[in-house]
Amino acid sequence: MQLTGVWLPIITPFKDNKIDYVSYQRMIDYYTKKGISGFIPLGTTGESPVLSDYEFEEMIEKTMEFNNNRLPVYVGIGGNYTAQVIKKVKIAEYYDIQGILSVCPYYNRPSQEGIYHHFKSIAEETPLDIIVYNIPYRTGVNIENETIYKMAEIKNIVGLKDSCGDIKQTMSLLMHPPKDFSILTGEDILFYTTLALGGQGGILASSHLKTESFVDVYNKMKANDQEGALKIWKQLHDFIPLLFKEPNPAPTKYCLKELGLIESPEVRLPLMQISNTLKTKLDKIIK
Protein backbone atom coordinates (compact mmCIF):
# COMPACT_ATOMS: atom_id res chain seq x y z
CA MET A 1 0.00 0.00 0.00
CA GLN A 2 1.58 3.27 -1.16
CA LEU A 3 1.96 6.36 0.99
CA THR A 4 -0.16 9.10 -0.53
CA GLY A 5 -1.51 12.58 0.17
CA VAL A 6 -0.39 15.34 2.51
CA TRP A 7 1.82 14.29 5.43
CA LEU A 8 2.47 16.75 8.24
CA PRO A 9 6.04 16.95 9.63
CA ILE A 10 4.64 18.35 12.83
CA ILE A 11 6.49 20.97 14.86
CA THR A 12 7.56 20.46 18.47
CA PRO A 13 6.03 23.28 20.55
CA PHE A 14 8.19 24.66 23.35
CA LYS A 15 7.31 26.83 26.34
CA ASP A 16 9.93 27.96 28.85
CA ASN A 17 12.42 25.58 27.19
CA LYS A 18 10.22 22.53 27.81
CA ILE A 19 8.03 20.66 25.35
CA ASP A 20 4.51 22.07 25.57
CA TYR A 21 2.38 18.93 25.45
CA VAL A 22 -0.87 20.82 26.03
CA SER A 23 -0.32 22.67 22.75
CA TYR A 24 0.93 19.49 21.10
CA GLN A 25 -2.27 17.61 21.94
CA ARG A 26 -4.30 20.55 20.64
CA MET A 27 -2.38 20.37 17.35
CA ILE A 28 -2.83 16.61 16.99
CA ASP A 29 -6.58 16.94 17.52
CA TYR A 30 -6.79 19.89 15.14
CA TYR A 31 -4.87 18.39 12.22
CA THR A 32 -6.46 14.97 12.51
CA LYS A 33 -9.69 16.55 11.27
CA LYS A 34 -8.10 18.37 8.33
CA GLY A 35 -7.73 15.45 5.90
CA ILE A 36 -3.99 14.85 6.17
CA SER A 37 -2.69 11.33 5.62
CA GLY A 38 -0.51 11.10 8.72
CA PHE A 39 1.93 12.69 11.16
CA ILE A 40 5.71 12.76 11.06
CA PRO A 41 7.08 13.95 14.41
CA LEU A 42 10.77 14.44 15.18
CA GLY A 43 11.80 15.63 11.74
CA THR A 44 13.92 18.72 11.23
CA THR A 45 10.68 20.74 11.26
CA GLY A 46 10.19 19.20 14.72
CA GLU A 47 13.67 20.46 15.71
CA SER A 48 14.86 16.92 16.41
CA PRO A 49 18.56 17.93 16.59
CA VAL A 50 17.88 19.96 19.76
CA LEU A 51 15.88 17.33 21.64
CA SER A 52 17.40 15.18 24.37
CA ASP A 53 17.25 11.38 24.24
CA TYR A 54 14.56 11.51 26.93
CA GLU A 55 12.51 14.04 24.95
CA PHE A 56 12.90 11.93 21.81
CA GLU A 57 11.24 8.93 23.42
CA GLU A 58 8.68 11.01 25.30
CA MET A 59 7.63 12.70 22.04
CA ILE A 60 6.95 9.33 20.42
CA GLU A 61 4.96 8.19 23.46
CA LYS A 62 2.88 11.38 23.58
CA THR A 63 2.29 11.39 19.82
CA MET A 64 0.87 7.88 19.94
CA GLU A 65 -1.20 8.67 23.05
CA PHE A 66 -2.71 11.86 21.59
CA ASN A 67 -3.19 10.40 18.10
CA ASN A 68 -4.93 7.31 19.55
CA ASN A 69 -4.63 5.26 16.34
CA ARG A 70 -6.47 7.86 14.24
CA LEU A 71 -3.71 8.41 11.66
CA PRO A 72 -0.46 6.65 10.68
CA VAL A 73 2.70 7.93 12.34
CA TYR A 74 6.21 7.85 10.85
CA VAL A 75 8.93 9.07 13.23
CA GLY A 76 11.98 11.02 12.11
CA ILE A 77 15.04 8.93 13.02
CA GLY A 78 18.26 9.64 11.16
CA GLY A 79 21.93 10.28 11.67
CA ASN A 80 25.42 9.72 10.37
CA TYR A 81 26.32 6.81 12.64
CA THR A 82 24.44 3.76 11.39
CA ALA A 83 24.63 1.76 14.62
CA GLN A 84 23.28 4.70 16.62
CA VAL A 85 20.37 5.14 14.21
CA ILE A 86 19.50 1.45 14.57
CA LYS A 87 19.61 1.82 18.37
CA LYS A 88 17.07 4.66 18.23
CA VAL A 89 14.88 2.70 15.82
CA LYS A 90 14.80 -0.14 18.35
CA ILE A 91 13.51 2.30 20.97
CA ALA A 92 10.79 3.48 18.57
CA GLU A 93 9.72 -0.11 17.91
CA TYR A 94 8.27 -0.27 21.43
CA TYR A 95 5.51 2.06 20.24
CA ASP A 96 2.87 1.29 17.64
CA ILE A 97 4.34 3.44 14.88
CA GLN A 98 4.06 2.59 11.19
CA GLY A 99 7.59 3.49 10.23
CA ILE A 100 10.40 6.01 10.16
CA LEU A 101 11.57 8.91 8.04
CA SER A 102 15.36 8.67 7.87
CA VAL A 103 17.64 11.31 6.42
CA CYS A 104 20.71 10.57 4.33
CA PRO A 105 23.82 10.49 6.56
CA TYR A 106 25.11 14.03 6.86
CA TYR A 107 28.51 15.72 7.21
CA ASN A 108 30.69 12.65 6.65
CA ARG A 109 29.58 12.55 2.98
CA PRO A 110 29.46 8.78 2.34
CA SER A 111 29.71 7.29 -1.15
CA GLN A 112 26.62 6.01 -2.93
CA GLU A 113 27.60 2.51 -1.83
CA GLY A 114 27.93 3.73 1.76
CA ILE A 115 24.49 5.37 1.59
CA TYR A 116 22.96 2.17 0.23
CA HIS A 117 24.49 -0.02 2.94
CA HIS A 118 23.51 2.48 5.66
CA PHE A 119 19.83 2.16 4.76
CA LYS A 120 20.10 -1.56 3.99
CA SER A 121 21.54 -2.15 7.46
CA ILE A 122 18.70 -0.22 9.10
CA ALA A 123 16.09 -2.07 7.03
CA GLU A 124 17.53 -5.45 8.00
CA GLU A 125 17.29 -4.59 11.70
CA THR A 126 13.65 -3.47 11.83
CA PRO A 127 10.23 -4.55 10.53
CA LEU A 128 9.19 -0.88 10.35
CA ASP A 129 8.62 0.83 7.01
CA ILE A 130 11.30 3.33 5.99
CA ILE A 131 10.96 6.57 4.04
CA VAL A 132 14.36 7.74 2.83
CA TYR A 133 14.94 11.50 3.01
CA ASN A 134 17.19 13.06 0.37
CA ILE A 135 18.11 16.68 1.11
CA PRO A 136 21.68 17.31 -0.08
CA TYR A 137 21.79 21.02 0.74
CA ARG A 138 21.54 20.00 4.41
CA THR A 139 23.46 16.72 4.35
CA GLY A 140 26.25 17.56 1.91
CA VAL A 141 25.67 14.55 -0.33
CA ASN A 142 22.99 13.67 -2.88
CA ILE A 143 21.33 10.26 -3.13
CA GLU A 144 21.46 9.50 -6.83
CA ASN A 145 18.48 7.92 -8.57
CA GLU A 146 20.36 4.69 -9.25
CA THR A 147 20.88 4.32 -5.50
CA ILE A 148 17.19 5.01 -4.89
CA TYR A 149 16.27 2.26 -7.37
CA LYS A 150 18.53 -0.18 -5.48
CA MET A 151 17.05 0.76 -2.11
CA ALA A 152 13.50 0.49 -3.45
CA GLU A 153 14.13 -3.23 -4.02
CA ILE A 154 14.38 -3.69 -0.24
CA LYS A 155 10.93 -4.67 0.99
CA ASN A 156 10.51 -2.23 3.88
CA ILE A 157 12.07 0.79 2.17
CA VAL A 158 8.75 2.09 0.91
CA GLY A 159 9.24 5.68 -0.16
CA LEU A 160 11.31 8.79 -0.67
CA LYS A 161 11.00 12.30 0.67
CA ASP A 162 12.52 14.12 -2.27
CA SER A 163 14.24 17.42 -1.55
CA CYS A 164 17.15 16.81 -3.91
CA GLY A 165 17.05 20.38 -5.25
CA ASP A 166 17.59 19.21 -8.83
CA ILE A 167 14.37 19.33 -10.87
CA LYS A 168 15.95 17.18 -13.60
CA GLN A 169 16.72 14.42 -11.11
CA THR A 170 13.23 14.70 -9.64
CA MET A 171 11.53 14.58 -13.04
CA SER A 172 13.64 11.63 -14.17
CA LEU A 173 12.62 9.66 -11.07
CA LEU A 174 8.94 10.58 -11.50
CA MET A 175 9.03 9.54 -15.16
CA HIS A 176 10.55 6.16 -14.23
CA PRO A 177 9.39 5.43 -10.68
CA PRO A 178 10.31 2.27 -8.79
CA LYS A 179 7.45 -0.21 -8.54
CA ASP A 180 5.25 0.04 -5.41
CA PHE A 181 7.33 2.94 -4.11
CA SER A 182 6.03 6.34 -2.98
CA ILE A 183 7.67 9.54 -4.17
CA LEU A 184 6.71 12.34 -1.79
CA THR A 185 8.07 15.82 -2.33
CA GLY A 186 9.73 17.60 0.55
CA GLU A 187 10.02 20.77 -1.51
CA ASP A 188 6.68 22.34 -0.68
CA ILE A 189 6.75 24.64 -3.72
CA LEU A 190 6.93 21.55 -6.00
CA PHE A 191 3.84 19.84 -4.55
CA TYR A 192 1.56 20.55 -7.52
CA THR A 193 4.31 19.73 -10.03
CA THR A 194 5.10 16.46 -8.27
CA LEU A 195 1.44 15.39 -8.37
CA ALA A 196 1.12 16.41 -12.04
CA LEU A 197 4.08 14.17 -12.89
CA GLY A 198 2.66 11.16 -11.06
CA GLY A 199 4.08 11.57 -7.56
CA GLN A 200 2.11 10.27 -4.60
CA GLY A 201 2.07 13.38 -2.40
CA GLY A 202 4.21 15.47 -0.11
CA ILE A 203 5.68 15.84 3.36
CA LEU A 204 4.98 19.53 3.69
CA ALA A 205 5.97 21.81 6.56
CA SER A 206 3.86 24.62 5.07
CA SER A 207 0.72 22.48 5.39
CA HIS A 208 0.62 23.52 9.05
CA LEU A 209 -1.23 26.49 7.52
CA LYS A 210 -4.09 26.38 5.00
CA THR A 211 -4.09 22.62 5.54
CA GLU A 212 -7.39 21.96 3.81
CA SER A 213 -6.18 23.77 0.69
CA PHE A 214 -3.17 21.48 0.37
CA VAL A 215 -5.45 18.48 0.83
CA ASP A 216 -7.87 19.88 -1.76
CA VAL A 217 -5.05 20.25 -4.29
CA TYR A 218 -4.17 16.58 -3.79
CA ASN A 219 -7.79 15.38 -3.98
CA LYS A 220 -8.54 17.37 -7.13
CA MET A 221 -5.38 16.17 -8.86
CA LYS A 222 -6.23 12.56 -8.09
CA ALA A 223 -9.75 13.19 -9.46
CA ASN A 224 -8.16 14.54 -12.69
CA ASP A 225 -9.45 18.04 -11.96
CA GLN A 226 -6.18 19.78 -12.79
CA GLU A 227 -7.87 23.10 -13.50
CA GLY A 228 -9.56 23.11 -10.09
CA ALA A 229 -6.32 22.07 -8.38
CA LEU A 230 -4.33 24.77 -10.15
CA LYS A 231 -6.80 27.44 -9.06
CA ILE A 232 -6.25 26.49 -5.41
CA TRP A 233 -2.51 26.07 -5.92
CA LYS A 234 -2.14 29.62 -7.22
CA GLN A 235 -3.51 30.83 -3.89
CA LEU A 236 -0.89 28.76 -2.01
CA HIS A 237 2.07 29.36 -4.29
CA ASP A 238 2.95 32.86 -3.12
CA PHE A 239 2.68 32.26 0.62
CA ILE A 240 4.84 29.11 0.78
CA PRO A 241 8.21 30.88 0.25
CA LEU A 242 7.50 33.24 3.17
CA LEU A 243 7.50 30.27 5.56
CA PHE A 244 11.08 29.49 4.49
CA LYS A 245 12.31 33.09 4.26
CA GLU A 246 13.99 32.52 7.63
CA PRO A 247 15.03 29.17 9.13
CA ASN A 248 12.23 26.60 9.43
CA PRO A 249 10.20 26.14 11.64
CA ALA A 250 10.43 29.62 13.23
CA PRO A 251 8.07 31.33 10.72
CA THR A 252 5.53 28.52 11.03
CA LYS A 253 5.67 28.64 14.82
CA TYR A 254 5.03 32.38 14.75
CA CYS A 255 1.90 31.81 12.65
CA LEU A 256 0.66 28.97 14.84
CA LYS A 257 1.07 31.14 17.94
CA GLU A 258 -0.88 33.97 16.30
CA LEU A 259 -3.63 31.51 15.36
CA GLY A 260 -3.86 30.22 18.92
CA LEU A 261 -2.74 26.67 18.20
CA ILE A 262 0.40 26.90 20.34
CA GLU A 263 1.19 28.98 23.42
CA SER A 264 4.62 30.19 22.35
CA PRO A 265 6.58 30.57 19.09
CA GLU A 266 9.72 29.50 20.99
CA VAL A 267 12.52 27.74 19.14
CA ARG A 268 15.77 26.40 20.58
CA LEU A 269 19.21 27.74 19.77
CA PRO A 270 20.85 27.92 17.34
CA LEU A 271 17.50 28.92 15.78
CA MET A 272 16.12 32.36 16.59
CA GLN A 273 12.77 34.16 16.54
CA ILE A 274 11.86 35.65 13.18
CA SER A 275 12.45 39.29 12.25
CA ASN A 276 9.82 42.00 12.61
CA THR A 277 9.91 42.45 8.84
CA LEU A 278 8.85 38.84 8.28
CA LYS A 279 6.25 39.06 11.05
CA THR A 280 4.58 41.93 9.19
CA LYS A 281 4.43 39.91 5.98
CA LEU A 282 3.10 36.82 7.74
CA ASP A 283 0.45 38.85 9.59
CA LYS A 284 -1.11 39.71 6.23
CA ILE A 285 -1.40 36.01 5.40
CA ILE A 286 -2.82 35.07 8.78
CA LYS A 287 -5.49 37.79 8.53
Protein Blocks (a to p, Z undefined) as FASTA:
>chain_A
ZZedjddddddddeehiacfklmmmmmmmmmmnopabdcehilknommmccfklmmmmmm
mmmmmnnomaccddddddjbfklmmmmmmmmmmpccfbdcddddehjlpafklmmmmmmm
mmmmpcbdcdddddfklnopacdfklmmmmmmpmklgbdcdfehpaklmmmmmmmccehi
acddfbfklmmmmmmnopabdcdfklmgoklmmmmmmmmmmnopaklmmmmmmmmmmmmm
mmmmpccfklmmmmmmmnopambfcdcdfbdcddfklmmmmmmmmZZ
